Amino acid sequence: MTHIIEVLWADGLGSYWYDDQRAIRDGATQDGLAFVGQPVTAGFEQIRMPARSTSIGLLLSDGYVAWGDMMTVQYSGAGSREGPFDPVRIRAMLGPALATHLEACPLSTFAAACRHLAAFEHLPRSVAYGASQALLDAVAHRRGCLRVELLCDERQLPLVMEPVPLFGQSGDDRYANTDKMILKGIDVLPHGLINNREKFGPRGETFARYAQWVADRTRRLGGPAYRPVLHFDLYGTAGVEFGGDIDAIAGMLCRVEADVAPLNLRIETPFDLGSRDAQIEGFLSLRAALTRLGSRIELVADEWCDTLEDVHEFARAGAAHLVQIKMPDIGSLNDSVEAVLACAATSTRAYLGGSCAETDLSARASVHVALATRPVMLLAKPGMGVDEALAIVGNEQSRALSLLRARNPPKTRAGR
Protein backbone atom coordinates (compact mmCIF):
# COMPACT_ATOMS: atom_id res chain seq x y z
CA MET A 1 0.00 0.00 0.00
CA THR A 2 1.23 3.49 -0.88
CA HIS A 3 2.50 5.29 2.20
CA ILE A 4 4.43 8.41 3.23
CA ILE A 5 8.20 7.88 3.44
CA GLU A 6 9.43 11.46 3.92
CA VAL A 7 8.13 14.97 4.66
CA LEU A 8 9.58 17.89 2.69
CA TRP A 9 9.50 21.61 3.56
CA ALA A 10 9.81 24.60 1.23
CA ASP A 11 9.39 28.16 2.51
CA GLY A 12 7.73 30.60 0.15
CA LEU A 13 5.58 33.70 -0.24
CA GLY A 14 1.88 34.32 -0.10
CA SER A 15 0.35 36.39 -2.87
CA TYR A 16 -0.24 39.60 -0.92
CA TRP A 17 0.58 41.05 2.52
CA TYR A 18 -0.12 40.51 6.19
CA ASP A 19 -1.75 43.75 7.36
CA ASP A 20 -2.47 44.99 10.86
CA GLN A 21 -6.21 45.59 10.50
CA ARG A 22 -6.60 47.53 13.76
CA ALA A 23 -3.79 49.94 12.90
CA ILE A 24 -5.26 50.55 9.43
CA ARG A 25 -8.81 50.97 10.77
CA ASP A 26 -7.47 53.42 13.36
CA GLY A 27 -6.13 55.65 10.58
CA ALA A 28 -2.55 54.56 9.77
CA THR A 29 -1.17 56.70 6.94
CA GLN A 30 -0.40 54.90 3.69
CA ASP A 31 2.89 55.69 1.94
CA GLY A 32 2.83 53.95 -1.43
CA LEU A 33 2.42 50.27 -0.58
CA ALA A 34 3.67 50.75 2.97
CA PHE A 35 1.95 52.11 6.06
CA VAL A 36 3.50 54.67 8.40
CA GLY A 37 3.19 54.11 12.12
CA GLN A 38 3.48 51.45 14.78
CA PRO A 39 1.61 48.14 14.66
CA VAL A 40 -0.90 47.44 17.40
CA THR A 41 -1.70 43.74 16.80
CA ALA A 42 0.44 41.01 18.36
CA GLY A 43 2.88 39.36 15.96
CA PHE A 44 3.31 42.35 13.66
CA GLU A 45 6.74 43.96 13.38
CA GLN A 46 5.35 46.49 10.89
CA ILE A 47 1.80 47.44 9.93
CA ARG A 48 2.32 45.73 6.55
CA MET A 49 4.51 42.64 6.24
CA PRO A 50 5.12 40.28 3.28
CA ALA A 51 2.80 37.27 3.40
CA ARG A 52 4.84 34.13 4.07
CA SER A 53 3.99 30.51 3.40
CA THR A 54 5.50 27.07 3.82
CA SER A 55 4.87 24.22 1.42
CA ILE A 56 4.70 20.77 2.95
CA GLY A 57 5.43 17.85 0.63
CA LEU A 58 4.58 14.22 1.32
CA LEU A 59 6.94 11.93 -0.59
CA LEU A 60 5.05 8.71 -1.21
CA SER A 61 6.48 5.23 -1.61
CA ASP A 62 5.66 5.25 -5.34
CA GLY A 63 7.68 8.45 -5.90
CA TYR A 64 4.77 10.89 -6.06
CA VAL A 65 5.00 14.08 -3.97
CA ALA A 66 1.72 15.50 -2.62
CA TRP A 67 1.97 19.20 -1.73
CA GLY A 68 0.03 21.67 0.39
CA ASP A 69 0.65 25.26 1.50
CA MET A 70 0.46 26.76 4.99
CA MET A 71 -0.24 30.44 5.66
CA THR A 72 -2.50 32.79 7.57
CA VAL A 73 -4.81 35.47 6.15
CA GLN A 74 -4.19 39.10 5.20
CA TYR A 75 -5.66 40.45 8.44
CA SER A 76 -3.86 37.97 10.68
CA GLY A 77 -4.40 38.42 14.40
CA ALA A 78 -7.76 40.18 13.98
CA GLY A 79 -10.47 38.90 16.28
CA SER A 80 -9.71 35.28 17.18
CA ARG A 81 -7.37 34.64 14.23
CA GLU A 82 -3.79 33.38 14.30
CA GLY A 83 -1.10 36.01 13.97
CA PRO A 84 1.14 36.41 10.90
CA PHE A 85 2.57 33.09 9.70
CA ASP A 86 6.25 32.69 10.53
CA PRO A 87 7.85 29.80 8.57
CA VAL A 88 11.03 29.72 10.64
CA ARG A 89 9.16 29.55 13.95
CA ILE A 90 6.70 26.94 12.68
CA ARG A 91 9.41 24.62 11.36
CA ALA A 92 11.48 24.99 14.52
CA MET A 93 8.45 24.30 16.70
CA LEU A 94 6.77 21.50 14.75
CA GLY A 95 9.01 20.27 11.95
CA PRO A 96 10.61 17.00 13.20
CA ALA A 97 7.69 15.95 15.41
CA LEU A 98 5.06 16.70 12.76
CA ALA A 99 7.11 14.88 10.10
CA THR A 100 7.29 11.76 12.28
CA HIS A 101 3.57 11.99 12.96
CA LEU A 102 2.69 12.33 9.27
CA GLU A 103 4.91 9.46 8.18
CA ALA A 104 2.64 7.19 10.22
CA CYS A 105 -0.53 8.68 8.68
CA PRO A 106 -2.95 6.23 7.04
CA LEU A 107 -3.89 7.05 3.45
CA SER A 108 -6.88 4.72 3.26
CA THR A 109 -9.35 7.65 3.28
CA PHE A 110 -9.08 11.41 3.56
CA ALA A 111 -11.26 11.33 6.68
CA ALA A 112 -8.89 8.86 8.37
CA ALA A 113 -5.87 10.94 7.38
CA CYS A 114 -7.48 14.09 8.84
CA ARG A 115 -8.32 12.30 12.10
CA HIS A 116 -4.67 11.28 12.37
CA LEU A 117 -3.54 14.84 11.64
CA ALA A 118 -5.92 16.26 14.25
CA ALA A 119 -4.40 13.98 16.89
CA PHE A 120 -1.19 16.04 16.76
CA GLU A 121 -1.38 18.26 19.83
CA HIS A 122 -1.50 22.05 19.59
CA LEU A 123 -1.51 22.07 15.79
CA PRO A 124 -1.95 25.64 14.46
CA ARG A 125 -4.85 25.99 12.04
CA SER A 126 -2.51 27.40 9.38
CA VAL A 127 -0.45 24.20 9.55
CA ALA A 128 -3.55 22.00 9.48
CA TYR A 129 -4.65 23.89 6.36
CA GLY A 130 -1.48 23.12 4.45
CA ALA A 131 -1.00 19.56 5.71
CA SER A 132 -4.60 18.62 4.89
CA GLN A 133 -4.16 19.90 1.33
CA ALA A 134 -1.21 17.55 0.95
CA LEU A 135 -3.16 14.66 2.49
CA LEU A 136 -6.11 15.21 0.16
CA ASP A 137 -3.72 15.18 -2.80
CA ALA A 138 -2.00 12.03 -1.51
CA VAL A 139 -5.20 10.04 -0.94
CA ALA A 140 -6.68 11.12 -4.29
CA HIS A 141 -3.43 10.08 -6.01
CA ARG A 142 -3.53 6.70 -4.28
CA ARG A 143 -7.16 6.24 -5.39
CA GLY A 144 -6.47 7.48 -8.93
CA CYS A 145 -9.22 10.12 -8.83
CA LEU A 146 -9.74 13.86 -8.67
CA ARG A 147 -9.86 15.49 -5.27
CA VAL A 148 -13.49 16.49 -5.81
CA GLU A 149 -14.37 12.90 -6.67
CA LEU A 150 -12.71 11.66 -3.49
CA LEU A 151 -14.59 14.17 -1.32
CA CYS A 152 -17.93 13.36 -2.94
CA ASP A 153 -17.35 9.63 -2.62
CA GLU A 154 -16.38 9.76 1.07
CA ARG A 155 -19.20 12.16 1.99
CA GLN A 156 -21.77 10.58 -0.33
CA LEU A 157 -22.31 13.90 -2.06
CA PRO A 158 -23.63 14.19 -5.62
CA LEU A 159 -21.17 15.05 -8.38
CA VAL A 160 -22.59 18.25 -9.89
CA MET A 161 -21.21 19.12 -13.32
CA GLU A 162 -21.75 22.87 -13.03
CA PRO A 163 -19.32 25.60 -11.92
CA VAL A 164 -19.56 27.33 -8.56
CA PRO A 165 -20.02 31.12 -8.98
CA LEU A 166 -16.81 33.10 -8.47
CA PHE A 167 -16.38 36.25 -6.38
CA GLY A 168 -13.59 38.69 -7.23
CA GLN A 169 -11.79 41.09 -4.91
CA SER A 170 -10.53 44.44 -6.10
CA GLY A 171 -8.00 45.42 -3.47
CA ASP A 172 -7.20 49.12 -3.32
CA ASP A 173 -7.17 49.44 -7.12
CA ARG A 174 -10.94 49.30 -6.89
CA TYR A 175 -11.78 51.10 -10.15
CA ALA A 176 -9.47 49.42 -12.68
CA ASN A 177 -9.99 46.03 -11.06
CA THR A 178 -13.76 46.45 -11.17
CA ASP A 179 -13.47 47.01 -14.91
CA LYS A 180 -11.44 43.79 -15.17
CA MET A 181 -14.14 41.84 -13.36
CA ILE A 182 -16.93 43.26 -15.49
CA LEU A 183 -15.09 42.68 -18.75
CA LYS A 184 -14.39 39.08 -17.72
CA GLY A 185 -17.98 38.52 -16.63
CA ILE A 186 -17.38 37.46 -13.03
CA ASP A 187 -20.45 36.36 -11.08
CA VAL A 188 -19.97 38.48 -7.93
CA LEU A 189 -17.98 41.71 -7.53
CA PRO A 190 -16.11 43.88 -6.47
CA HIS A 191 -15.42 43.40 -2.69
CA GLY A 192 -14.09 46.98 -2.64
CA LEU A 193 -11.82 46.80 0.43
CA ILE A 194 -13.70 49.54 2.32
CA ASN A 195 -11.39 49.13 5.32
CA ASN A 196 -11.05 52.64 6.80
CA ARG A 197 -13.16 55.70 7.49
CA GLU A 198 -11.73 57.62 4.55
CA LYS A 199 -12.99 54.99 2.07
CA PHE A 200 -16.36 54.83 3.83
CA GLY A 201 -16.73 58.60 4.13
CA PRO A 202 -18.94 60.80 6.32
CA ARG A 203 -22.28 59.02 6.82
CA GLY A 204 -21.13 56.49 4.21
CA GLU A 205 -21.17 58.97 1.32
CA THR A 206 -17.84 57.88 -0.23
CA PHE A 207 -18.86 54.24 -0.15
CA ALA A 208 -22.29 55.05 -1.60
CA ARG A 209 -20.74 56.96 -4.52
CA TYR A 210 -18.41 54.06 -5.22
CA ALA A 211 -21.25 51.52 -5.11
CA GLN A 212 -23.29 53.60 -7.56
CA TRP A 213 -20.24 53.89 -9.83
CA VAL A 214 -19.86 50.09 -9.79
CA ALA A 215 -23.52 49.62 -10.74
CA ASP A 216 -23.31 52.21 -13.53
CA ARG A 217 -20.06 50.71 -14.81
CA THR A 218 -21.62 47.26 -14.81
CA ARG A 219 -24.45 48.47 -17.02
CA ARG A 220 -22.10 50.37 -19.33
CA LEU A 221 -19.46 47.67 -19.85
CA GLY A 222 -21.46 44.52 -19.21
CA GLY A 223 -24.66 45.26 -21.06
CA PRO A 224 -28.27 44.58 -20.02
CA ALA A 225 -27.87 40.79 -19.80
CA TYR A 226 -25.03 40.96 -17.27
CA ARG A 227 -26.45 40.92 -13.75
CA PRO A 228 -23.72 40.19 -11.20
CA VAL A 229 -24.32 40.38 -7.48
CA LEU A 230 -22.68 43.44 -5.90
CA HIS A 231 -20.81 42.44 -2.75
CA PHE A 232 -18.99 45.02 -0.61
CA ASP A 233 -16.88 44.31 2.46
CA LEU A 234 -17.07 47.24 4.90
CA TYR A 235 -14.62 45.89 7.52
CA GLY A 236 -16.68 47.36 10.34
CA THR A 237 -16.47 50.95 9.06
CA ALA A 238 -20.24 51.54 9.14
CA GLY A 239 -20.30 50.65 12.82
CA VAL A 240 -17.45 53.07 13.52
CA GLU A 241 -19.00 55.94 11.54
CA PHE A 242 -22.49 55.56 13.00
CA GLY A 243 -21.36 54.74 16.53
CA GLY A 244 -23.03 51.33 16.41
CA ASP A 245 -26.48 52.83 15.66
CA ILE A 246 -28.18 49.88 13.93
CA ASP A 247 -31.11 51.90 12.56
CA ALA A 248 -28.77 54.49 11.07
CA ILE A 249 -26.66 51.78 9.45
CA ALA A 250 -29.79 50.12 8.04
CA GLY A 251 -31.06 53.39 6.60
CA MET A 252 -27.75 54.13 4.90
CA LEU A 253 -27.54 50.62 3.42
CA CYS A 254 -31.09 50.88 2.06
CA ARG A 255 -30.17 54.10 0.25
CA VAL A 256 -27.24 52.29 -1.36
CA GLU A 257 -29.53 49.41 -2.28
CA ALA A 258 -31.86 51.82 -4.08
CA ASP A 259 -28.92 53.39 -5.94
CA VAL A 260 -27.63 50.07 -7.32
CA ALA A 261 -31.03 48.54 -8.17
CA PRO A 262 -31.93 46.29 -9.90
CA LEU A 263 -28.65 44.58 -9.02
CA ASN A 264 -28.71 42.58 -5.80
CA LEU A 265 -26.59 43.88 -2.92
CA ARG A 266 -24.54 41.98 -0.33
CA ILE A 267 -22.83 43.69 2.62
CA GLU A 268 -20.04 41.98 4.55
CA THR A 269 -19.02 42.97 8.09
CA PRO A 270 -20.84 46.30 8.47
CA PHE A 271 -19.55 46.48 12.06
CA ASP A 272 -17.09 44.77 14.38
CA LEU A 273 -18.59 44.54 17.85
CA GLY A 274 -15.61 42.91 19.52
CA SER A 275 -16.77 39.34 20.20
CA ARG A 276 -18.62 36.47 18.57
CA ASP A 277 -21.73 36.80 20.74
CA ALA A 278 -21.92 40.55 20.22
CA GLN A 279 -21.42 40.15 16.48
CA ILE A 280 -24.23 37.59 16.24
CA GLU A 281 -26.59 39.85 18.19
CA GLY A 282 -25.62 42.82 16.03
CA PHE A 283 -26.31 40.91 12.83
CA LEU A 284 -29.69 39.75 14.12
CA SER A 285 -30.61 43.33 14.99
CA LEU A 286 -29.47 44.71 11.62
CA ARG A 287 -31.23 41.93 9.75
CA ALA A 288 -34.47 42.74 11.57
CA ALA A 289 -34.07 46.47 10.87
CA LEU A 290 -33.52 45.83 7.16
CA THR A 291 -36.58 43.56 7.04
CA ARG A 292 -38.71 46.32 8.60
CA LEU A 293 -37.52 48.67 5.86
CA GLY A 294 -38.45 46.17 3.14
CA SER A 295 -34.84 45.62 2.12
CA ARG A 296 -33.54 42.56 0.27
CA ILE A 297 -29.89 43.20 1.18
CA GLU A 298 -28.01 40.04 2.10
CA LEU A 299 -25.69 40.30 5.11
CA VAL A 300 -22.40 38.38 5.16
CA ALA A 301 -20.50 37.47 8.34
CA ASP A 302 -16.70 37.30 8.41
CA GLU A 303 -15.01 38.78 11.52
CA TRP A 304 -15.58 36.64 14.63
CA CYS A 305 -16.72 33.77 12.39
CA ASP A 306 -13.30 32.15 12.12
CA THR A 307 -13.44 28.56 13.39
CA LEU A 308 -15.73 25.62 12.68
CA GLU A 309 -17.41 26.23 16.03
CA ASP A 310 -17.97 29.89 15.09
CA VAL A 311 -19.62 28.86 11.81
CA HIS A 312 -21.95 26.50 13.69
CA GLU A 313 -22.95 29.30 16.08
CA PHE A 314 -23.61 31.88 13.34
CA ALA A 315 -25.55 29.36 11.25
CA ARG A 316 -27.64 28.11 14.18
CA ALA A 317 -28.53 31.68 15.12
CA GLY A 318 -29.48 32.61 11.55
CA ALA A 319 -27.54 35.81 12.16
CA ALA A 320 -26.44 36.46 8.58
CA HIS A 321 -27.70 35.39 5.19
CA LEU A 322 -24.22 34.11 4.34
CA VAL A 323 -21.13 33.27 6.38
CA GLN A 324 -17.65 33.28 4.97
CA ILE A 325 -15.79 30.01 5.44
CA LYS A 326 -12.35 31.63 5.68
CA MET A 327 -10.35 28.52 4.89
CA PRO A 328 -6.93 29.21 6.48
CA ASP A 329 -8.72 30.32 9.66
CA ILE A 330 -10.93 27.21 9.72
CA GLY A 331 -7.84 24.99 9.43
CA SER A 332 -8.09 21.51 7.95
CA LEU A 333 -9.84 21.18 4.58
CA ASN A 334 -11.98 18.57 6.30
CA ASP A 335 -13.27 21.31 8.63
CA SER A 336 -14.02 23.55 5.63
CA VAL A 337 -16.11 20.70 4.19
CA GLU A 338 -17.86 20.34 7.55
CA ALA A 339 -18.50 24.09 7.70
CA VAL A 340 -20.16 24.29 4.28
CA LEU A 341 -22.29 21.22 5.00
CA ALA A 342 -23.26 22.63 8.41
CA CYS A 343 -24.60 25.74 6.70
CA ALA A 344 -26.48 23.61 4.17
CA ALA A 345 -28.42 22.07 7.06
CA THR A 346 -29.74 25.53 8.02
CA SER A 347 -31.14 28.58 6.24
CA THR A 348 -27.66 30.16 6.27
CA ARG A 349 -25.69 29.86 3.06
CA ALA A 350 -21.95 29.29 2.83
CA TYR A 351 -19.45 31.46 0.99
CA LEU A 352 -16.20 29.51 0.60
CA GLY A 353 -13.58 32.18 1.02
CA GLY A 354 -10.05 32.60 2.21
CA SER A 355 -7.49 35.28 1.61
CA CYS A 356 -5.53 37.21 -0.96
CA ALA A 357 -2.46 36.13 1.07
CA GLU A 358 -2.87 32.50 -0.02
CA THR A 359 -1.00 30.68 -2.80
CA ASP A 360 -1.82 29.09 -6.13
CA LEU A 361 -1.65 25.65 -4.49
CA SER A 362 -4.15 26.38 -1.72
CA ALA A 363 -6.46 28.16 -4.18
CA ARG A 364 -6.57 25.11 -6.44
CA ALA A 365 -7.33 22.84 -3.49
CA SER A 366 -10.24 25.09 -2.52
CA VAL A 367 -11.81 24.59 -5.95
CA HIS A 368 -12.25 20.87 -5.26
CA VAL A 369 -13.80 21.56 -1.86
CA ALA A 370 -16.21 23.98 -3.53
CA LEU A 371 -17.17 21.62 -6.35
CA ALA A 372 -17.89 18.88 -3.82
CA THR A 373 -19.82 20.93 -1.23
CA ARG A 374 -21.51 23.53 -3.51
CA PRO A 375 -21.29 26.82 -1.54
CA VAL A 376 -23.16 29.83 -2.93
CA MET A 377 -19.85 31.23 -4.22
CA LEU A 378 -16.09 30.71 -4.16
CA LEU A 379 -13.52 33.45 -3.68
CA ALA A 380 -11.21 34.04 -6.65
CA LYS A 381 -7.81 33.95 -4.97
CA PRO A 382 -4.94 34.53 -4.32
CA GLY A 383 -3.64 38.08 -4.73
CA MET A 384 -5.45 41.32 -5.49
CA GLY A 385 -4.77 41.60 -9.20
CA VAL A 386 -8.01 39.87 -10.34
CA ASP A 387 -6.48 38.40 -13.52
CA GLU A 388 -4.23 35.92 -11.74
CA ALA A 389 -6.89 34.79 -9.27
CA LEU A 390 -9.48 34.24 -11.99
CA ALA A 391 -6.98 32.28 -14.06
CA ILE A 392 -5.89 30.08 -11.13
CA VAL A 393 -9.31 29.35 -9.63
CA GLY A 394 -11.39 29.61 -12.79
CA ASN A 395 -9.11 27.43 -14.88
CA GLU A 396 -8.76 24.78 -12.17
CA GLN A 397 -12.54 24.63 -11.96
CA SER A 398 -12.88 24.39 -15.74
CA ARG A 399 -10.31 21.59 -16.00
CA ALA A 400 -11.89 19.61 -13.17
CA LEU A 401 -15.37 19.91 -14.68
CA SER A 402 -14.09 18.92 -18.11
CA LEU A 403 -12.60 15.72 -16.71
CA LEU A 404 -15.69 15.00 -14.60
CA ARG A 405 -17.93 15.31 -17.64
CA ALA A 406 -15.65 13.04 -19.67
CA ARG A 407 -15.78 10.41 -16.94
CA ASN A 408 -19.52 10.79 -16.39
CA PRO A 409 -21.19 11.29 -19.80
CA PRO A 410 -24.94 11.94 -19.77
CA LYS A 411 -27.03 8.81 -20.25
CA THR A 412 -28.57 8.59 -23.70
CA ARG A 413 -32.25 7.89 -24.12
CA ALA A 414 -33.29 4.39 -25.07
CA GLY A 415 -33.34 3.80 -28.81
CA ARG A 416 -31.04 6.74 -29.63
C-alpha positions in Angstrom: 0.0 0.0 0.0 1.2 3.5 -0.9 2.5 5.3 2.2 4.4 8.4 3.2 8.2 7.9 3.4 9.4 11.5 3.9 8.1 15.0 4.7 9.6 17.9 2.7 9.5 21.6 3.6 9.8 24.6 1.2 9.4 28.2 2.5 7.7 30.6 0.2 5.6 33.7 -0.2 1.9 34.3 -0.1 0.4 36.4 -2.9 -0.2 39.6 -0.9 0.6 41.0 2.5 -0.1 40.5 6.2 -1.8 43.8 7.4 -2.5 45.0 10.9 -6.2 45.6 10.5 -6.6 47.5 13.8 -3.8 49.9 12.9 -5.3 50.6 9.4 -8.8 51.0 10.8 -7.5 53.4 13.4 -6.1 55.7 10.6 -2.6 54.6 9.8 -1.2 56.7 6.9 -0.4 54.9 3.7 2.9 55.7 1.9 2.8 53.9 -1.4 2.4 50.3 -0.6 3.7 50.7 3.0 2.0 52.1 6.1 3.5 54.7 8.4 3.2 54.1 12.1 3.5 51.5 14.8 1.6 48.1 14.7 -0.9 47.4 17.4 -1.7 43.7 16.8 0.4 41.0 18.4 2.9 39.4 16.0 3.3 42.4 13.7 6.7 44.0 13.4 5.3 46.5 10.9 1.8 47.4 9.9 2.3 45.7 6.6 4.5 42.6 6.2 5.1 40.3 3.3 2.8 37.3 3.4 4.8 34.1 4.1 4.0 30.5 3.4 5.5 27.1 3.8 4.9 24.2 1.4 4.7 20.8 3.0 5.4 17.9 0.6 4.6 14.2 1.3 6.9 11.9 -0.6 5.0 8.7 -1.2 6.5 5.2 -1.6 5.7 5.2 -5.3 7.7 8.5 -5.9 4.8 10.9 -6.1 5.0 14.1 -4.0 1.7 15.5 -2.6 2.0 19.2 -1.7 0.0 21.7 0.4 0.6 25.3 1.5 0.5 26.8 5.0 -0.2 30.4 5.7 -2.5 32.8 7.6 -4.8 35.5 6.2 -4.2 39.1 5.2 -5.7 40.5 8.4 -3.9 38.0 10.7 -4.4 38.4 14.4 -7.8 40.2 14.0 -10.5 38.9 16.3 -9.7 35.3 17.2 -7.4 34.6 14.2 -3.8 33.4 14.3 -1.1 36.0 14.0 1.1 36.4 10.9 2.6 33.1 9.7 6.3 32.7 10.5 7.8 29.8 8.6 11.0 29.7 10.6 9.2 29.5 14.0 6.7 26.9 12.7 9.4 24.6 11.4 11.5 25.0 14.5 8.5 24.3 16.7 6.8 21.5 14.8 9.0 20.3 12.0 10.6 17.0 13.2 7.7 15.9 15.4 5.1 16.7 12.8 7.1 14.9 10.1 7.3 11.8 12.3 3.6 12.0 13.0 2.7 12.3 9.3 4.9 9.5 8.2 2.6 7.2 10.2 -0.5 8.7 8.7 -2.9 6.2 7.0 -3.9 7.1 3.5 -6.9 4.7 3.3 -9.3 7.7 3.3 -9.1 11.4 3.6 -11.3 11.3 6.7 -8.9 8.9 8.4 -5.9 10.9 7.4 -7.5 14.1 8.8 -8.3 12.3 12.1 -4.7 11.3 12.4 -3.5 14.8 11.6 -5.9 16.3 14.2 -4.4 14.0 16.9 -1.2 16.0 16.8 -1.4 18.3 19.8 -1.5 22.0 19.6 -1.5 22.1 15.8 -2.0 25.6 14.5 -4.9 26.0 12.0 -2.5 27.4 9.4 -0.4 24.2 9.6 -3.6 22.0 9.5 -4.7 23.9 6.4 -1.5 23.1 4.4 -1.0 19.6 5.7 -4.6 18.6 4.9 -4.2 19.9 1.3 -1.2 17.6 0.9 -3.2 14.7 2.5 -6.1 15.2 0.2 -3.7 15.2 -2.8 -2.0 12.0 -1.5 -5.2 10.0 -0.9 -6.7 11.1 -4.3 -3.4 10.1 -6.0 -3.5 6.7 -4.3 -7.2 6.2 -5.4 -6.5 7.5 -8.9 -9.2 10.1 -8.8 -9.7 13.9 -8.7 -9.9 15.5 -5.3 -13.5 16.5 -5.8 -14.4 12.9 -6.7 -12.7 11.7 -3.5 -14.6 14.2 -1.3 -17.9 13.4 -2.9 -17.4 9.6 -2.6 -16.4 9.8 1.1 -19.2 12.2 2.0 -21.8 10.6 -0.3 -22.3 13.9 -2.1 -23.6 14.2 -5.6 -21.2 15.1 -8.4 -22.6 18.2 -9.9 -21.2 19.1 -13.3 -21.7 22.9 -13.0 -19.3 25.6 -11.9 -19.6 27.3 -8.6 -20.0 31.1 -9.0 -16.8 33.1 -8.5 -16.4 36.3 -6.4 -13.6 38.7 -7.2 -11.8 41.1 -4.9 -10.5 44.4 -6.1 -8.0 45.4 -3.5 -7.2 49.1 -3.3 -7.2 49.4 -7.1 -10.9 49.3 -6.9 -11.8 51.1 -10.1 -9.5 49.4 -12.7 -10.0 46.0 -11.1 -13.8 46.4 -11.2 -13.5 47.0 -14.9 -11.4 43.8 -15.2 -14.1 41.8 -13.4 -16.9 43.3 -15.5 -15.1 42.7 -18.8 -14.4 39.1 -17.7 -18.0 38.5 -16.6 -17.4 37.5 -13.0 -20.4 36.4 -11.1 -20.0 38.5 -7.9 -18.0 41.7 -7.5 -16.1 43.9 -6.5 -15.4 43.4 -2.7 -14.1 47.0 -2.6 -11.8 46.8 0.4 -13.7 49.5 2.3 -11.4 49.1 5.3 -11.0 52.6 6.8 -13.2 55.7 7.5 -11.7 57.6 4.5 -13.0 55.0 2.1 -16.4 54.8 3.8 -16.7 58.6 4.1 -18.9 60.8 6.3 -22.3 59.0 6.8 -21.1 56.5 4.2 -21.2 59.0 1.3 -17.8 57.9 -0.2 -18.9 54.2 -0.2 -22.3 55.1 -1.6 -20.7 57.0 -4.5 -18.4 54.1 -5.2 -21.3 51.5 -5.1 -23.3 53.6 -7.6 -20.2 53.9 -9.8 -19.9 50.1 -9.8 -23.5 49.6 -10.7 -23.3 52.2 -13.5 -20.1 50.7 -14.8 -21.6 47.3 -14.8 -24.4 48.5 -17.0 -22.1 50.4 -19.3 -19.5 47.7 -19.8 -21.5 44.5 -19.2 -24.7 45.3 -21.1 -28.3 44.6 -20.0 -27.9 40.8 -19.8 -25.0 41.0 -17.3 -26.5 40.9 -13.7 -23.7 40.2 -11.2 -24.3 40.4 -7.5 -22.7 43.4 -5.9 -20.8 42.4 -2.8 -19.0 45.0 -0.6 -16.9 44.3 2.5 -17.1 47.2 4.9 -14.6 45.9 7.5 -16.7 47.4 10.3 -16.5 50.9 9.1 -20.2 51.5 9.1 -20.3 50.6 12.8 -17.5 53.1 13.5 -19.0 55.9 11.5 -22.5 55.6 13.0 -21.4 54.7 16.5 -23.0 51.3 16.4 -26.5 52.8 15.7 -28.2 49.9 13.9 -31.1 51.9 12.6 -28.8 54.5 11.1 -26.7 51.8 9.4 -29.8 50.1 8.0 -31.1 53.4 6.6 -27.8 54.1 4.9 -27.5 50.6 3.4 -31.1 50.9 2.1 -30.2 54.1 0.3 -27.2 52.3 -1.4 -29.5 49.4 -2.3 -31.9 51.8 -4.1 -28.9 53.4 -5.9 -27.6 50.1 -7.3 -31.0 48.5 -8.2 -31.9 46.3 -9.9 -28.6 44.6 -9.0 -28.7 42.6 -5.8 -26.6 43.9 -2.9 -24.5 42.0 -0.3 -22.8 43.7 2.6 -20.0 42.0 4.5 -19.0 43.0 8.1 -20.8 46.3 8.5 -19.6 46.5 12.1 -17.1 44.8 14.4 -18.6 44.5 17.9 -15.6 42.9 19.5 -16.8 39.3 20.2 -18.6 36.5 18.6 -21.7 36.8 20.7 -21.9 40.6 20.2 -21.4 40.1 16.5 -24.2 37.6 16.2 -26.6 39.9 18.2 -25.6 42.8 16.0 -26.3 40.9 12.8 -29.7 39.8 14.1 -30.6 43.3 15.0 -29.5 44.7 11.6 -31.2 41.9 9.7 -34.5 42.7 11.6 -34.1 46.5 10.9 -33.5 45.8 7.2 -36.6 43.6 7.0 -38.7 46.3 8.6 -37.5 48.7 5.9 -38.5 46.2 3.1 -34.8 45.6 2.1 -33.5 42.6 0.3 -29.9 43.2 1.2 -28.0 40.0 2.1 -25.7 40.3 5.1 -22.4 38.4 5.2 -20.5 37.5 8.3 -16.7 37.3 8.4 -15.0 38.8 11.5 -15.6 36.6 14.6 -16.7 33.8 12.4 -13.3 32.2 12.1 -13.4 28.6 13.4 -15.7 25.6 12.7 -17.4 26.2 16.0 -18.0 29.9 15.1 -19.6 28.9 11.8 -22.0 26.5 13.7 -22.9 29.3 16.1 -23.6 31.9 13.3 -25.5 29.4 11.3 -27.6 28.1 14.2 -28.5 31.7 15.1 -29.5 32.6 11.6 -27.5 35.8 12.2 -26.4 36.5 8.6 -27.7 35.4 5.2 -24.2 34.1 4.3 -21.1 33.3 6.4 -17.7 33.3 5.0 -15.8 30.0 5.4 -12.3 31.6 5.7 -10.4 28.5 4.9 -6.9 29.2 6.5 -8.7 30.3 9.7 -10.9 27.2 9.7 -7.8 25.0 9.4 -8.1 21.5 7.9 -9.8 21.2 4.6 -12.0 18.6 6.3 -13.3 21.3 8.6 -14.0 23.6 5.6 -16.1 20.7 4.2 -17.9 20.3 7.6 -18.5 24.1 7.7 -20.2 24.3 4.3 -22.3 21.2 5.0 -23.3 22.6 8.4 -24.6 25.7 6.7 -26.5 23.6 4.2 -28.4 22.1 7.1 -29.7 25.5 8.0 -31.1 28.6 6.2 -27.7 30.2 6.3 -25.7 29.9 3.1 -22.0 29.3 2.8 -19.5 31.5 1.0 -16.2 29.5 0.6 -13.6 32.2 1.0 -10.0 32.6 2.2 -7.5 35.3 1.6 -5.5 37.2 -1.0 -2.5 36.1 1.1 -2.9 32.5 0.0 -1.0 30.7 -2.8 -1.8 29.1 -6.1 -1.7 25.7 -4.5 -4.1 26.4 -1.7 -6.5 28.2 -4.2 -6.6 25.1 -6.4 -7.3 22.8 -3.5 -10.2 25.1 -2.5 -11.8 24.6 -6.0 -12.2 20.9 -5.3 -13.8 21.6 -1.9 -16.2 24.0 -3.5 -17.2 21.6 -6.4 -17.9 18.9 -3.8 -19.8 20.9 -1.2 -21.5 23.5 -3.5 -21.3 26.8 -1.5 -23.2 29.8 -2.9 -19.9 31.2 -4.2 -16.1 30.7 -4.2 -13.5 33.5 -3.7 -11.2 34.0 -6.7 -7.8 34.0 -5.0 -4.9 34.5 -4.3 -3.6 38.1 -4.7 -5.4 41.3 -5.5 -4.8 41.6 -9.2 -8.0 39.9 -10.3 -6.5 38.4 -13.5 -4.2 35.9 -11.7 -6.9 34.8 -9.3 -9.5 34.2 -12.0 -7.0 32.3 -14.1 -5.9 30.1 -11.1 -9.3 29.3 -9.6 -11.4 29.6 -12.8 -9.1 27.4 -14.9 -8.8 24.8 -12.2 -12.5 24.6 -12.0 -12.9 24.4 -15.7 -10.3 21.6 -16.0 -11.9 19.6 -13.2 -15.4 19.9 -14.7 -14.1 18.9 -18.1 -12.6 15.7 -16.7 -15.7 15.0 -14.6 -17.9 15.3 -17.6 -15.7 13.0 -19.7 -15.8 10.4 -16.9 -19.5 10.8 -16.4 -21.2 11.3 -19.8 -24.9 11.9 -19.8 -27.0 8.8 -20.2 -28.6 8.6 -23.7 -32.2 7.9 -24.1 -33.3 4.4 -25.1 -33.3 3.8 -28.8 -31.0 6.7 -29.6 
